[in-house]
Amino acid sequence: MPTCPRCNSKKAQVLCESPEKGCWIMYSCPICTFTWRSTEPETIKNPILYDPRFRVDPNKMKDYQVHPEIAKRRK
């Protein structure tokens, strides 16, 4: 399995494969929820080339807001 480019986790998994065999594979990281295809440019799928501004620390995942808060209903 590939290493997650965003958090460097070794737990990335195959999420799905292209309907036409061999076109692409989609990977997902269960640690930081990053997903990418095998056809992405190297700057997206290669952990060494991934932009450090977008990296996340797996130890701080609990501190990150994953989903935006739902606004209160207006009356």
Backbone as XML, in Angstrom:
<?xml version="1.0"?>
<chain id="A" units="angstrom">
  <residue number="1" name="MET">
    <atom name="N" x="0.829" y="-1.185" z="0.000"/>
    <atom name="CA" x="0.000" y="0.000" z="0.000"/>
    <atom name="C" x="0.876" y="1.253" z="0.000"/>
  </residue>
  <residue number="2" name="PRO">
    <atom name="N" x="0.388" y="2.287" z="-0.632"/>
    <atom name="CA" x="1.166" y="3.528" z="-0.643"/>
    <atom name="C" x="1.086" y="4.258" z="0.696"/>
  </residue>
  <residue number="3" name="THR">
    <atom name="N" x="2.035" y="5.128" z="0.904"/>
    <atom name="CA" x="2.044" y="6.000" z="2.076"/>
    <atom name="C" x="1.158" y="7.204" z="1.770"/>
  </residue>
  <residue number="4" name="CYS">
    <atom name="N" x="0.389" y="7.643" z="2.746"/>
    <atom name="CA" x="-0.462" y="8.815" z="2.552"/>
    <atom name="C" x="0.421" y="10.048" z="2.356"/>
  </residue>
  <residue number="5" name="PRO">
    <atom name="N" x="0.206" y="10.789" z="1.267"/>
    <atom name="CA" x="1.018" y="11.982" z="1.021"/>
    <atom name="C" x="0.762" y="13.099" z="2.031"/>
  </residue>
  <residue number="6" name="ARG">
    <atom name="N" x="-0.430" y="13.148" z="2.609"/>
    <atom name="CA" x="-0.773" y="14.259" z="3.494"/>
    <atom name="C" x="-0.313" y="14.062" z="4.928"/>
  </residue>
  <residue number="7" name="CYS">
    <atom name="N" x="-0.406" y="12.836" z="5.459"/>
    <atom name="CA" x="-0.039" y="12.633" z="6.869"/>
    <atom name="C" x="1.062" y="11.594" z="7.067"/>
  </residue>
  <residue number="8" name="ASN">
    <atom name="N" x="1.547" y="11.017" z="5.986"/>
    <atom name="CA" x="2.609" y="9.996" z="6.022"/>
    <atom name="C" x="2.201" y="8.704" z="6.710"/>
  </residue>
  <residue number="9" name="SER">
    <atom name="N" x="0.917" y="8.457" z="6.839"/>
    <atom name="CA" x="0.443" y="7.205" z="7.418"/>
    <atom name="C" x="0.745" y="6.051" z="6.467"/>
  </residue>
  <residue number="10" name="LYS">
    <atom name="N" x="1.054" y="4.912" z="7.035"/>
    <atom name="CA" x="1.302" y="3.699" z="6.236"/>
    <atom name="C" x="0.021" y="2.869" z="6.118"/>
  </residue>
  <residue number="11" name="LYS">
    <atom name="N" x="-1.119" y="3.452" z="6.508"/>
    <atom name="CA" x="-2.382" y="2.707" z="6.553"/>
    <atom name="C" x="-3.314" y="3.005" z="5.388"/>
  </residue>
  <residue number="12" name="ALA">
    <atom name="N" x="-2.830" y="3.690" z="4.354"/>
    <atom name="CA" x="-3.680" y="3.982" z="3.194"/>
    <atom name="C" x="-4.200" y="2.679" z="2.598"/>
  </residue>
  <residue number="13" name="GLN">
    <atom name="N" x="-5.413" y="2.752" z="2.063"/>
    <atom name="CA" x="-6.084" y="1.567" z="1.534"/>
    <atom name="C" x="-6.639" y="1.857" z="0.149"/>
  </residue>
  <residue number="14" name="VAL">
    <atom name="N" x="-6.862" y="0.806" z="-0.612"/>
    <atom name="CA" x="-7.549" y="0.955" z="-1.892"/>
    <atom name="C" x="-9.015" y="1.221" z="-1.573"/>
  </residue>
  <residue number="15" name="LEU">
    <atom name="N" x="-9.534" y="2.324" z="-2.093"/>
    <atom name="CA" x="-10.934" y="2.674" z="-1.889"/>
    <atom name="C" x="-11.783" y="2.039" z="-2.981"/>
  </residue>
  <residue number="16" name="CYS">
    <atom name="N" x="-11.321" y="2.170" z="-4.228"/>
    <atom name="CA" x="-12.021" y="1.557" z="-5.357"/>
    <atom name="C" x="-11.096" y="1.567" z="-6.576"/>
  </residue>
  <residue number="17" name="GLU">
    <atom name="N" x="-11.509" y="0.857" z="-7.613"/>
    <atom name="CA" x="-10.754" y="0.830" z="-8.863"/>
    <atom name="C" x="-11.662" y="1.258" z="-10.000"/>
  </residue>
  <residue number="18" name="SER">
    <atom name="N" x="-11.065" y="1.714" z="-11.071"/>
    <atom name="CA" x="-11.835" y="2.202" z="-12.221"/>
    <atom name="C" x="-12.730" y="1.093" z="-12.773"/>
  </residue>
  <residue number="19" name="PRO">
    <atom name="N" x="-13.903" y="1.484" z="-13.289"/>
    <atom name="CA" x="-14.787" y="0.479" z="-13.900"/>
    <atom name="C" x="-14.108" y="-0.259" z="-15.050"/>
  </residue>
  <residue number="20" name="GLU">
    <atom name="N" x="-13.277" y="0.464" z="-15.794"/>
    <atom name="CA" x="-12.500" y="-0.175" z="-16.849"/>
    <atom name="C" x="-11.169" y="-0.581" z="-16.240"/>
  </residue>
  <residue number="21" name="LYS">
    <atom name="N" x="-10.917" y="-1.840" z="-16.147"/>
    <atom name="CA" x="-9.758" y="-2.391" z="-15.461"/>
    <atom name="C" x="-8.453" y="-1.699" z="-15.857"/>
  </residue>
  <residue number="22" name="GLY">
    <atom name="N" x="-7.695" y="-1.291" z="-14.850"/>
    <atom name="CA" x="-6.366" y="-0.754" z="-15.056"/>
    <atom name="C" x="-6.262" y="0.732" z="-15.361"/>
  </residue>
  <residue number="23" name="CYS">
    <atom name="N" x="-7.375" y="1.464" z="-15.384"/>
    <atom name="CA" x="-7.296" y="2.906" z="-15.695"/>
    <atom name="C" x="-6.804" y="3.715" z="-14.502"/>
  </residue>
  <residue number="24" name="TRP">
    <atom name="N" x="-7.319" y="3.456" z="-13.319"/>
    <atom name="CA" x="-6.888" y="4.155" z="-12.111"/>
    <atom name="C" x="-7.305" y="3.373" z="-10.876"/>
  </residue>
  <residue number="25" name="ILE">
    <atom name="N" x="-6.641" y="3.678" z="-9.787"/>
    <atom name="CA" x="-6.992" y="3.135" z="-8.470"/>
    <atom name="C" x="-7.166" y="4.334" z="-7.557"/>
  </residue>
  <residue number="26" name="MET">
    <atom name="N" x="-8.201" y="4.319" z="-6.742"/>
    <atom name="CA" x="-8.408" y="5.396" z="-5.781"/>
    <atom name="C" x="-8.027" y="4.883" z="-4.405"/>
  </residue>
  <residue number="27" name="TYR">
    <atom name="N" x="-7.211" y="5.690" z="-3.710"/>
    <atom name="CA" x="-6.736" y="5.351" z="-2.373"/>
    <atom name="C" x="-7.368" y="6.286" z="-1.347"/>
  </residue>
  <residue number="28" name="SER">
    <atom name="N" x="-7.448" y="5.813" z="-0.129"/>
    <atom name="CA" x="-7.995" y="6.618" z="0.960"/>
    <atom name="C" x="-7.176" y="6.367" z="2.213"/>
  </residue>
  <residue number="29" name="CYS">
    <atom name="N" x="-6.967" y="7.432" z="2.972"/>
    <atom name="CA" x="-6.252" y="7.313" z="4.243"/>
    <atom name="C" x="-7.267" y="7.344" z="5.383"/>
  </residue>
  <residue number="30" name="PRO">
    <atom name="N" x="-7.321" y="6.315" z="6.203"/>
    <atom name="CA" x="-8.270" y="6.300" z="7.318"/>
    <atom name="C" x="-7.863" y="7.227" z="8.462"/>
  </residue>
  <residue number="31" name="ILE">
    <atom name="N" x="-6.639" y="7.719" z="8.441"/>
    <atom name="CA" x="-6.159" y="8.603" z="9.509"/>
    <atom name="C" x="-6.584" y="10.051" z="9.258"/>
  </residue>
  <residue number="32" name="CYS">
    <atom name="N" x="-6.312" y="10.572" z="8.061"/>
    <atom name="CA" x="-6.607" y="11.989" z="7.776"/>
    <atom name="C" x="-7.705" y="12.178" z="6.730"/>
  </residue>
  <residue number="33" name="THR">
    <atom name="N" x="-8.291" y="11.102" z="6.244"/>
    <atom name="CA" x="-9.385" y="11.080" z="5.252"/>
    <atom name="C" x="-8.993" y="11.612" z="3.870"/>
  </residue>
  <residue number="34" name="PHE">
    <atom name="N" x="-7.713" y="11.748" z="3.590"/>
    <atom name="CA" x="-7.266" y="12.194" z="2.272"/>
    <atom name="C" x="-7.519" y="11.081" z="1.265"/>
  </residue>
  <residue number="35" name="THR">
    <atom name="N" x="-7.978" y="11.450" z="0.074"/>
    <atom name="CA" x="-8.167" y="10.475" z="-1.012"/>
    <atom name="C" x="-7.440" y="10.972" z="-2.252"/>
  </residue>
  <residue number="36" name="TRP">
    <atom name="N" x="-6.934" y="10.044" z="-3.040"/>
    <atom name="CA" x="-6.231" y="10.392" z="-4.273"/>
    <atom name="C" x="-6.273" y="9.217" z="-5.230"/>
  </residue>
  <residue number="37" name="ARG">
    <atom name="N" x="-6.123" y="9.525" z="-6.509"/>
    <atom name="CA" x="-6.076" y="8.489" z="-7.543"/>
    <atom name="C" x="-4.644" y="8.228" z="-7.963"/>
  </residue>
  <residue number="38" name="SER">
    <atom name="N" x="-4.441" y="7.067" z="-8.480"/>
    <atom name="CA" x="-3.112" y="6.693" z="-8.973"/>
    <atom name="C" x="-2.684" y="7.561" z="-10.155"/>
  </residue>
  <residue number="39" name="THR">
    <atom name="N" x="-3.616" y="8.230" z="-10.792"/>
    <atom name="CA" x="-3.315" y="9.063" z="-11.961"/>
    <atom name="C" x="-3.017" y="10.525" z="-11.597"/>
  </residue>
  <residue number="40" name="GLU">
    <atom name="N" x="-3.033" y="10.861" z="-10.316"/>
    <atom name="CA" x="-2.732" y="12.236" z="-9.884"/>
    <atom name="C" x="-1.272" y="12.557" z="-10.217"/>
  </residue>
  <residue number="41" name="PRO">
    <atom name="N" x="-0.944" y="13.851" z="-10.332"/>
    <atom name="CA" x="0.461" y="14.205" z="-10.545"/>
    <atom name="C" x="1.304" y="13.821" z="-9.330"/>
  </residue>
  <residue number="42" name="GLU">
    <atom name="N" x="2.588" y="13.667" z="-9.540"/>
    <atom name="CA" x="3.494" y="13.255" z="-8.459"/>
    <atom name="C" x="3.443" y="14.204" z="-7.265"/>
  </residue>
  <residue number="43" name="THR">
    <atom name="N" x="3.156" y="15.478" z="-7.506"/>
    <atom name="CA" x="3.093" y="16.451" z="-6.411"/>
    <atom name="C" x="1.904" y="16.206" z="-5.487"/>
  </residue>
  <residue number="44" name="ILE">
    <atom name="N" x="0.972" y="15.381" z="-5.910"/>
    <atom name="CA" x="-0.182" y="15.026" z="-5.072"/>
    <atom name="C" x="0.020" y="13.655" z="-4.427"/>
  </residue>
  <residue number="45" name="LYS">
    <atom name="N" x="0.507" y="12.692" z="-5.175"/>
    <atom name="CA" x="0.559" y="11.321" z="-4.654"/>
    <atom name="C" x="1.895" y="10.904" z="-4.051"/>
  </residue>
  <residue number="46" name="ASN">
    <atom name="N" x="2.937" y="11.670" z="-4.263"/>
    <atom name="CA" x="4.251" y="11.324" z="-3.725"/>
    <atom name="C" x="4.488" y="12.114" z="-2.427"/>
  </residue>
  <residue number="47" name="PRO">
    <atom name="N" x="4.602" y="11.433" z="-1.285"/>
    <atom name="CA" x="4.786" y="12.138" z="-0.007"/>
    <atom name="C" x="5.994" y="13.075" z="0.022"/>
  </residue>
  <residue number="48" name="ILE">
    <atom name="N" x="7.021" y="12.760" z="-0.716"/>
    <atom name="CA" x="8.220" y="13.600" z="-0.734"/>
    <atom name="C" x="7.952" y="14.918" z="-1.465"/>
  </residue>
  <residue number="49" name="LEU">
    <atom name="N" x="7.123" y="14.879" z="-2.501"/>
    <atom name="CA" x="6.842" y="16.064" z="-3.312"/>
    <atom name="C" x="5.574" y="16.807" z="-2.881"/>
  </residue>
  <residue number="50" name="TYR">
    <atom name="N" x="4.802" y="16.228" z="-1.973"/>
    <atom name="CA" x="3.549" y="16.849" z="-1.520"/>
    <atom name="C" x="3.849" y="18.178" z="-0.823"/>
  </residue>
  <residue number="51" name="ASP">
    <atom name="N" x="3.078" y="19.205" z="-1.129"/>
    <atom name="CA" x="3.300" y="20.544" z="-0.587"/>
    <atom name="C" x="3.186" y="20.536" z="0.938"/>
  </residue>
  <residue number="52" name="PRO">
    <atom name="N" x="4.247" y="20.877" z="1.648"/>
    <atom name="CA" x="4.225" y="20.828" z="3.121"/>
    <atom name="C" x="3.194" y="21.753" z="3.765"/>
  </residue>
  <residue number="53" name="ARG">
    <atom name="N" x="2.725" y="22.760" z="3.035"/>
    <atom name="CA" x="1.690" y="23.649" z="3.593"/>
    <atom name="C" x="0.381" y="22.912" z="3.837"/>
  </residue>
  <residue number="54" name="PHE">
    <atom name="N" x="0.179" y="21.786" z="3.153"/>
    <atom name="CA" x="-1.074" y="21.044" z="3.265"/>
    <atom name="C" x="-0.947" y="19.767" z="4.090"/>
  </residue>
  <residue number="55" name="ARG">
    <atom name="N" x="0.204" y="19.529" z="4.663"/>
    <atom name="CA" x="0.398" y="18.346" z="5.504"/>
    <atom name="C" x="-0.383" y="18.479" z="6.804"/>
  </residue>
  <residue number="56" name="VAL">
    <atom name="N" x="-0.739" y="17.343" z="7.355"/>
    <atom name="CA" x="-1.369" y="17.328" z="8.672"/>
    <atom name="C" x="-0.596" y="16.382" z="9.582"/>
  </residue>
  <residue number="57" name="ASP">
    <atom name="N" x="-0.641" y="16.673" z="10.842"/>
    <atom name="CA" x="0.010" y="15.838" z="11.846"/>
    <atom name="C" x="-1.022" y="14.852" z="12.376"/>
  </residue>
  <residue number="58" name="PRO">
    <atom name="N" x="-0.822" y="13.547" z="12.163"/>
    <atom name="CA" x="-1.802" y="12.565" z="12.622"/>
    <atom name="C" x="-2.078" y="12.642" z="14.125"/>
  </residue>
  <residue number="59" name="ASN">
    <atom name="N" x="-1.104" y="13.109" z="14.889"/>
    <atom name="CA" x="-1.285" y="13.220" z="16.337"/>
    <atom name="C" x="-2.207" y="14.374" z="16.724"/>
  </residue>
  <residue number="60" name="LYS">
    <atom name="N" x="-2.483" y="15.264" z="15.783"/>
    <atom name="CA" x="-3.341" y="16.416" z="16.064"/>
    <atom name="C" x="-4.711" y="16.319" z="15.390"/>
  </residue>
  <residue number="61" name="MET">
    <atom name="N" x="-5.031" y="15.178" z="14.825"/>
    <atom name="CA" x="-6.291" y="15.031" z="14.101"/>
    <atom name="C" x="-7.500" y="15.380" z="14.965"/>
  </residue>
  <residue number="62" name="LYS">
    <atom name="N" x="-7.440" y="15.072" z="16.229"/>
    <atom name="CA" x="-8.574" y="15.370" z="17.110"/>
    <atom name="C" x="-8.786" y="16.874" z="17.269"/>
  </residue>
  <residue number="63" name="ASP">
    <atom name="N" x="-7.752" y="17.666" z="16.990"/>
    <atom name="CA" x="-7.846" y="19.126" z="17.114"/>
    <atom name="C" x="-8.386" y="19.797" z="15.853"/>
  </residue>
  <residue number="64" name="TYR">
    <atom name="N" x="-8.380" y="19.070" z="14.740"/>
    <atom name="CA" x="-8.840" y="19.645" z="13.488"/>
    <atom name="C" x="-10.352" y="19.502" z="13.370"/>
  </residue>
  <residue number="65" name="GLN">
    <atom name="N" x="-10.989" y="20.536" z="12.854"/>
    <atom name="CA" x="-12.420" y="20.451" z="12.608"/>
    <atom name="C" x="-12.617" y="19.768" z="11.271"/>
  </residue>
  <residue number="66" name="VAL">
    <atom name="N" x="-13.229" y="18.608" z="11.280"/>
    <atom name="CA" x="-13.393" y="17.841" z="10.056"/>
    <atom name="C" x="-14.587" y="18.347" z="9.255"/>
  </residue>
  <residue number="67" name="HIS">
    <atom name="N" x="-15.672" y="18.634" z="9.923"/>
    <atom name="CA" x="-16.884" y="19.100" z="9.255"/>
    <atom name="C" x="-17.286" y="20.460" z="9.815"/>
  </residue>
  <residue number="68" name="PRO">
    <atom name="N" x="-17.727" y="21.348" z="8.946"/>
    <atom name="CA" x="-18.149" y="22.639" z="9.450"/>
    <atom name="C" x="-19.384" y="22.503" z="10.328"/>
  </residue>
  <residue number="69" name="GLU">
    <atom name="N" x="-19.477" y="23.374" z="11.267"/>
    <atom name="CA" x="-20.629" y="23.379" z="12.160"/>
    <atom name="C" x="-21.869" y="23.771" z="11.379"/>
  </residue>
  <residue number="70" name="ILE">
    <atom name="N" x="-22.987" y="23.132" z="11.678"/>
    <atom name="CA" x="-24.245" y="23.472" z="11.023"/>
    <atom name="C" x="-24.807" y="24.730" z="11.679"/>
  </residue>
  <residue number="71" name="ALA">
    <atom name="N" x="-25.124" y="25.701" z="10.874"/>
    <atom name="CA" x="-25.640" y="26.959" z="11.397"/>
    <atom name="C" x="-27.001" y="26.746" z="12.052"/>
  </residue>
  <residue number="72" name="LYS">
    <atom name="N" x="-27.295" y="27.558" z="13.048"/>
    <atom name="CA" x="-28.600" y="27.490" z="13.716"/>
    <atom name="C" x="-29.670" y="27.976" z="12.744"/>
  </residue>
  <residue number="73" name="ARG">
    <atom name="N" x="-30.816" y="27.392" z="12.875"/>
    <atom name="CA" x="-31.935" y="27.750" z="12.012"/>
    <atom name="C" x="-32.428" y="29.157" z="12.306"/>
  </residue>
  <residue number="74" name="ARG">
    <atom name="N" x="-32.598" y="29.897" z="11.237"/>
    <atom name="CA" x="-33.131" y="31.262" z="11.386"/>
    <atom name="C" x="-34.642" y="31.189" z="11.563"/>
  </residue>
  <residue number="75" name="LYS">
    <atom name="N" x="-35.184" y="32.143" z="12.292"/>
    <atom name="CA" x="-36.648" y="32.163" z="12.487"/>
    <atom name="C" x="-37.289" y="33.154" z="11.564"/>
  </residue>
</chain>
